[in-house]
Amino acid sequence: MSSAEVNCRKKAMDYLARREHGFLELVTKLKEKGFSELLSHETVLKLKEEDLQSDERYAEMIVNVRSARGYGPLRIAYELKIKGIETEIIDDEINKKKSSWEQIGLMVLNKKLKNKKLEDKEQFLKAYKFLQQRGFDHQDAKKIIKLV
């Protein structure tokens, strides 16, 4: 192993010690630190083979963190897609929380409304738009609003 390879691996391990990173995210960070694209890619590929880097773990972490902050499945899936995570992995992680999306939406909407009831159409539309901006689809938003 050359000194560049050792330094690249060390930097990648430093990043992974702090938190999970997606494959492309880690390659990009290494390139930004001055390592060549080829070296960065090969290093992260080796880490992936050793199961030190995992897009599945990264996606699981993002889904858990973002859903805890009240974001819905559409927004989280979009964010993961931008980060270069495969659609199959995204769908698997989003579906693991399928039973709790309504509860998450209800929690974030109640926090927004401060536990007030929706009294007119204007408030209903504001709540609906809010949920859609947070990443909930049409059907989930309607179900959540009915529960308020």
C-alpha positions as CSV (number, residue, x, y, z in Angstrom):
1,M,0.0,0.0,0.0
2,S,1.4,3.4,-0.9
3,S,1.3,6.3,1.5
4,A,-1.5,7.9,-0.5
5,E,-3.6,4.8,-0.2
6,V,-2.9,4.6,3.5
7,N,-3.8,8.3,4.0
8,C,-7.0,8.0,1.9
9,R,-8.1,4.9,3.9
10,K,-7.3,6.6,7.2
11,K,-9.3,9.7,6.2
12,A,-12.2,7.5,5.1
13,M,-12.1,5.6,8.4
14,D,-12.1,9.0,10.2
15,Y,-15.3,10.0,8.4
16,L,-17.0,6.6,9.1
17,A,-16.0,6.7,12.8
18,R,-18.1,9.9,13.2
19,R,-21.2,8.6,11.3
20,E,-22.4,6.4,8.5
21,H,-21.8,7.8,5.0
22,G,-23.2,6.8,1.6
23,F,-20.8,5.4,-1.0
24,L,-20.9,8.5,-3.3
25,E,-20.9,10.9,-0.3
26,L,-17.7,9.3,1.0
27,V,-16.0,9.3,-2.4
28,T,-16.9,13.0,-2.8
29,K,-15.5,13.9,0.6
30,L,-12.3,12.1,-0.1
31,K,-11.9,13.9,-3.5
32,E,-12.5,17.2,-1.8
33,K,-9.6,16.4,0.5
34,G,-7.3,16.1,-2.5
35,F,-7.3,12.4,-3.2
36,S,-7.8,11.3,-6.8
37,E,-11.2,10.0,-8.0
38,L,-9.8,6.6,-8.7
39,L,-8.0,6.3,-5.4
40,S,-11.1,7.5,-3.5
41,H,-13.4,5.1,-5.4
42,E,-11.1,2.1,-4.9
43,T,-10.7,2.9,-1.2
44,V,-14.4,3.2,-0.5
45,L,-15.0,0.0,-2.6
46,K,-12.6,-1.9,-0.3
47,L,-14.3,-0.5,2.8
48,K,-17.6,-1.6,1.3
49,E,-16.3,-5.1,0.7
50,E,-15.1,-5.2,4.4
51,D,-18.6,-4.1,5.4
52,L,-17.1,-0.9,7.0
53,Q,-19.2,1.2,4.6
54,S,-22.8,0.3,3.9
55,D,-25.4,2.2,1.9
56,E,-28.1,0.1,3.8
57,R,-26.9,1.3,7.2
58,Y,-26.6,4.8,5.9
59,A,-30.1,4.8,4.5
60,E,-31.5,3.3,7.8
61,M,-29.8,6.1,9.7
62,I,-31.1,8.8,7.5
63,V,-34.7,7.4,7.6
64,N,-34.6,7.2,11.4
65,V,-33.1,10.7,11.9
66,R,-35.3,12.4,9.4
67,S,-38.5,10.7,10.5
68,A,-37.7,11.6,14.2
69,R,-37.7,15.2,13.0
70,G,-41.1,14.8,11.4
71,Y,-40.2,14.3,7.8
72,G,-42.3,12.0,5.6
73,P,-41.4,9.2,3.3
74,L,-41.3,11.2,0.0
75,R,-38.9,13.8,1.3
76,I,-36.6,11.3,2.9
77,A,-36.6,9.1,-0.3
78,Y,-35.8,12.2,-2.4
79,E,-32.9,13.1,-0.1
80,L,-31.5,9.6,-0.3
81,K,-31.8,9.5,-4.0
82,I,-29.8,12.7,-4.3
83,K,-27.2,11.1,-2.1
84,G,-26.8,8.3,-4.7
85,I,-28.6,5.5,-2.7
86,E,-30.2,2.8,-4.9
87,T,-34.0,2.9,-5.2
88,E,-34.3,-0.7,-3.9
89,I,-32.5,0.2,-0.7
90,I,-34.5,3.4,-0.3
91,D,-37.8,1.5,-0.7
92,D,-36.8,-1.2,1.8
93,E,-35.9,1.3,4.5
94,I,-39.0,3.5,3.9
95,N,-41.2,0.4,4.0
96,K,-39.7,-0.7,7.3
97,K,-41.4,2.4,8.9
98,K,-44.6,2.0,6.9
99,S,-46.8,1.5,10.0
100,S,-45.5,4.6,11.7
101,W,-45.7,7.3,9.0
102,E,-49.2,8.3,10.1
103,Q,-48.1,8.7,13.7
104,I,-45.1,10.7,12.6
105,G,-47.3,13.0,10.5
106,L,-49.8,13.4,13.4
107,M,-47.0,14.2,15.8
108,V,-45.5,16.9,13.6
109,L,-49.0,18.4,12.7
110,N,-50.1,18.5,16.3
111,K,-46.8,20.3,17.1
112,K,-47.5,22.8,14.3
113,L,-51.1,23.4,15.4
114,K,-50.3,23.4,19.1
115,N,-53.1,20.8,19.5
116,K,-55.8,23.1,18.1
117,K,-58.6,21.7,15.9
118,L,-58.9,22.5,12.2
119,E,-62.0,24.7,12.1
120,D,-62.3,25.9,8.5
121,K,-61.2,25.0,5.0
122,E,-58.3,27.5,5.0
123,Q,-56.8,25.8,8.1
124,F,-57.4,22.4,6.5
125,L,-55.5,23.5,3.3
126,K,-52.6,25.0,5.4
127,A,-52.3,21.7,7.3
128,Y,-52.5,19.7,4.0
129,K,-49.8,21.9,2.4
130,F,-47.6,21.7,5.5
131,L,-47.7,17.9,5.5
132,Q,-47.0,17.7,1.8
133,Q,-44.0,20.0,2.3
134,R,-42.8,17.7,5.0
135,G,-42.9,14.7,2.5
136,F,-46.2,13.1,3.1
137,D,-48.3,12.0,0.1
138,H,-51.9,13.0,-0.7
139,Q,-53.5,10.0,1.0
140,D,-51.3,10.1,4.1
141,A,-51.9,13.8,4.5
142,K,-55.7,13.3,4.3
143,K,-55.7,10.5,6.8
144,I,-53.5,12.5,9.2
145,I,-55.8,15.6,9.0
146,K,-58.8,13.4,9.7
147,L,-57.1,12.2,12.9
148,V,-56.6,15.7,14.2
